[in-house]
Amino acid sequence: KIICPIWLYISVLVWIINSIFKDQTSVFGNKINHKPQTSGANRPMRCSNFAYTGFSHLNLGGHRRYYSNTADSKIHSLMVNGKVISFDNLNDETVRAVIKKSTKDMIGIYLIYNKLTGNYYIGSSYKGIYKRFTKHLLDLNTNNILKNAVSKYGLEGFKFLIIEYWYEEPLKVQTSEDLRSERDKLLKIEEQYIEQFCPKYNILTKTSGPSEYKHTEEARQKMREAWKGNTNRLEFITNLNKGKTLSDEHRNKLREVALKRPPMSEETKLKCITGNKPVCLYFYNIVNKEKVIDKSQFFVYSSMKELSIELECGRKTLYRAINYHNGFIPTMKFVASFGEKKYCYIELI
C-alpha cells in the first residue's frame, strides 16, 4: 500500500472546493461576485445591485440556482416569475408602440431598469402606464436622479418592466369610493415593492407623494431670502416675465417647432370654430350607495356649451366630471327640460 501524507489529502480537498466555487454561477448565467458591493467612498450601498442579461429568455445552462436573503436575490426571484412583462430596445419606435398598445387600461406596478449600472426605479399607475413611461423616459419629466441617468445612458441603456398588473372588472360601474379604494390598494402594493427592493432611483420611500419630502434648512433659508420683501406673491409671480421680450434666436426656435406640427384636419378645424363636442346626458340614482345609470332615456346635445345651459352649470363642471369622476356629476343639477334637480351622468360621443 502507498501511504500519502495527510497534507496532500488536505491540499487536494482545498483545490476541489476552490474549483467548485470558482465555477459557481448565478440564476441568470453570470459569474457570482462574492465581493461586497460598494458605492462612493467604499461604503456599503443601500441595496445590492442586480445584474442580468435578460428577463424573458433565461439560459441556465444546467447550473444550479443560488439564492440568498438579500435584495439581489429577491429581484432574481421576481424576474424568474413568468408573469413579468419586459420591454427592451426602448429607442425603437415599434417597441414603444407595442408598450402603448399592450398597457392600455392596465393597472399595475412598473420598473425602469438601467442595464449598465443595475439601478432601477419603481412606480405605479392606474390605467396610465404608457403615460408614466413617456413622462419618465421620453419627456424626462421625472426626479433629477432618474432624469440625469436617462440623459447620460440614453433610452437604449434601459429596460421597462411591468412586474405586477391587473385589469378593472368589465362592465362594472365604478363609484368614486371604488376608485379611491382601487388607487389606495395600488399605492399600498407599490410601497411594499419600494420597501422590499430599495430602488436607488426613487427619492421617496412612501407613496404619499411629494408631501413626504422635506426641504433642508439651507433650502428653506434660500426660499425665505427669495421672498423677502414680497408681500403679494401672486403679483410677484405674474410680473416675473412682464415687459420681457424674446430674443430672435428664441423666436426662431419657437417658429421651427410650430412649422413641424402636423396640419389640422377640416373636421378638427370645424370643431375648434364651433366648439362642437357632442355629448350624451343620462340620469342615475344612488341605490345602496351604488350609482345606477338609467339607460332607458338619454338626451344628446351638440356641444358642452349647450349642455351647460341646460344644466345651469359651468363647462368646467362638465369637463371635471368626465376627467375625474368617470362622467358622473357628483351633485344634483337643475335640468331645465324637467324643471327639477337630478343626478346626471354624461359621456362624449
N, C-alpha and C positions, 0 to 999 in steps of 0.2 A: 504493500500500500504506500501511496505517495501522500505524505502529510504536508499540507500547505500551512504556512504561518497564519495566525489569526488576523494580522494586519492586512493580509492580502484579501481575505474574505470581506473585511470591512471596506476596503478600497473599492472592490467590485460592487458591493451593495450601494455605496455612495454614488458611484458612477451611473448605476441603473436608475436610481431615484432622480438624479440631475437630468438624465436623458428624458425621463417621463415628463418632468415639469417644463423642460425646455421646449418640448413639442406640444405642450398644452395649448389648446385654442379655445376661444370663446364661442358662444352660441352663434355668432354671426360670421364665424370662419376666420376671425382676426386673431393674431397673437395677443395673449393677455399680458398687459403691462402690470407687473407686480409692484412697481414703484408707486408711491402715493402721489396723487395729483396735487399740483401746487399752482398758485396764481399770484401774480405780483412778486413781492419780495419773498419768494419761497414760503408763503403762508398757505395753509390749507384752504381749499375752495369751500364755498357754502354747500355745493353739491358736486358729486363726481360728474365729469363729462361722460357722454356716451358716444362711442364712435362705431359706426357700422356702414356697410356698403350698400345695403338695400333693404327695403321693408317687405316688398311683395314677393320677391324670389330669393329665399334664403338657401344657400348651398352649405349644408353642414358637413358634407364630405365624410360622413361616418364618424365624426368626432363626437365625443360626449359633451353634454351641456353642463356648464359650471355656473352656479348661481351663488350669490351672497345676499346679505340682508341690506345692501347699500342701495342708494337711489339709482345707481347704474344698473343693478340687476332688476329693479322694478321696471325701468324703462325697457330693458330687454324683454321681460315678460309681457309688457304691454305690446311691443312690436310683433311678438310671435303670434299674438291674437289675430286671427284671420279676419276679424271684423273691422280692423283699422284700414281706412282708405288713404292711400298715399299718392301724391302727385309730384313728379319731378320735372325738370326742364321747364321751369316756370316762365322763362323768357320766350317760349314758343306760344304764339297766339292760339294755336289749335288746342294746346293743353289748357290755356285759360278759358277757352270756350267750353271745354269739357267740364271744368270746375264749375262754371256758371250754370250749366245745364243740370249737372248731377247733384248740385247742392240746393236746387230750387225747393222752397218750402221745408227745408231741413232744419231741425232744431238740434244743436249739439255743441260739442267741445272740439276746438281745433288746436293744432300745434304747429308752429313755424320753426323749422329745424335748420340750423346752419351746418352744412355738410363739412365745412372746413375747420370750424372751431368746436363743434359739438354742443354749442349753446342753443337755447331754444326759448320760445315764448308760448304761453298757454292762454287761450281766451275762449269765450263762449259767444253764441249768437242765437237769437230767436228768429228763425226764418230770414236770416240775412248774412249767411256765412260768406257768400261771394262779396258782399259789400265790405265785410271786415278784411277779406283777402285784398281787395282793391285799396282799402284805407291803409293797411299796414305795408304792403309790398309795392304798390304802383304809385299811389298818391303820396306815400311817406308821411301821412298824417297820423303819426303814432308817437310813442315816447322816444326821447332822444337816443336812448341806448340802442333800440332796435332800428331806428332811422339811420343812425351812423353806420350800423353793421350792414344794412342793405345797400347804403351808398358805397361802402368800401368793397363788399364782395359781389355785388350785383345779384340779379334775380337767379342767375344760373348757380349761385352758391347756396341756394336754399331749397328745402322741400316743404310742401304744405300737406299736413295730415289731418284727417278727421278721426279722432280717437274714440269718440262716443257720439251717437246720434239717434234720433227717433223722429217720427212724424206725428202731426196732430191727427186725432181721430176724425176720419172723413164724415162730412155731413153733420158734424156736431156744432151747434150754435154756442159759441164761447161767450160767456158773460165777462164783465170786467174783473170779477172776482176769480174766475177761472184763469184768465190771462195772468193776473198777478200771481196766482199760485204756481202756474207753469213757469213763469220767469224766476220766481224765488227758488223753485226746485232746480232750475238750470244753474243759477248762481251758486247754489249750495254745492252742486256737483263740481263746478269749476273751482271753487275754493278748496275742495278736497284734493283735486289734482295738483293745485298750486302748493298746498301744504305737503303733499306726498313727494313731489318731484323737484320742488325748489327751482323753478326756471330762472335762469340768470337774466333774461331779457325783461322779466316782469319787475316793475318798480314796486307796485303794491302787492302785499301778501293777502289782502282781503278783497272781496268783490263788491264792497260797498261803494266803490267809485272814488273819484278824486277827493271826496270829503275826508278820506282817511289820511291823505297826505298832509304832512305838517311842514311849514316853512321853517328854515333855520333862523336863528336870531339875527344873523348877518343879513339875510334876505329881507326880514321884516324891517330892519333898520333902514335898508336902502329904499323900501317902499314908503316908509314914513317920510324920509327926506324928499322923495319924489313928489309926494302930495302936500308937502309943507306950504302953507300959504294959499292953497287952493280950496276955497270954501264950497264952491259948486263943482263937483266932479263931472257931472253930465255936461255942463257948459265947457269945462276944460277939454274933455274928450272931443266934443263937437268942433271946437276951434283948433284942434291939432293940425288939420290939413287945410284950414280956411286960408284963402289967399295964396296958397302954394300952386305953382304951375309945374307941369310935367316937362321934362327935357325932351328934345327932339328924338333922341335915341329911344327913350321910353315910349313915346308916341308911336314910333315906327314898329316897335315890338308888338304893341297892342294891335296895330293895324294888320301886321302879318298874321297874328293869331286869328283875328276876325275874318280875314280873307280865306283862311283854311277851313272855316266852318262849312259843313255840307249845306247845300241850298234847301230852303224850306219848301215843303210841298204845298200845292194850291189848297188842299184840304186844311192843312195846318194854318196857312195864312188866313183862310176864311174863319177858322175858329178863333184866331187871335183878334181879328177885326170885330167879330160879332159877340165874342165871349160865349160861344155856343158849346156848352158841355151838357148834353142830355143827361138827365138824372131821373131815377125812378124812386117814388115815395111809397113806402109801406107803413103799416101801423103794427105795433106789437104790444103785448100785455105781459105783465110780470106774474107768473104762476109759481108758487113755492120758491120764490127767489130766483127763478129761471126766466129768461126773456124768450117769449114765444111769438114768432112773427106770424101775422095773419096774411097768408098768401092769396086769400080769396078775392081781395081787391087791392089795386095799386093804381097810381097816377103817374104819368110821365110828363116831365117839364123840359122845355127846350134848353134851359140853362140854370146855373146855380142862382143867378140873379132873380129869375122868375120864381124859383122855389123859395128863396129868402123872403120875397114879398108875400108869398102865400103863407109862410110860417111866421112872418113878422119877426125875423131874426137876422143877424148879420151873416154874410157869406163865410166869415171866419169860423163861425159856429158849425157850419155845414162841413167845411174842409177839416175841421178838428175832429168831427165825428167820424169821417172816413179814414183819416190818418191815424187816429189814436184810439178809437172805440169801435173799430170794425163796422162802421156805418150806423151804429146806434147813437141817437141823440139822448144823452143821459136824463135830461129834464123834459117835462111835458111842454109842448109848444101849442100855441093857439093856431088852429087850422081854419083859415078864413072861409073855405068852402063848406065846412061843417059847423062853424060858429062855436066851436068848443075846443078844449085842450086835449091833446092826445100824445101818447108816446110814439115817436117817429123813427123809422129805420130807412136809410137811403143808400142807394148804390148807383155808381156811374154806369152809363150804358156805352 
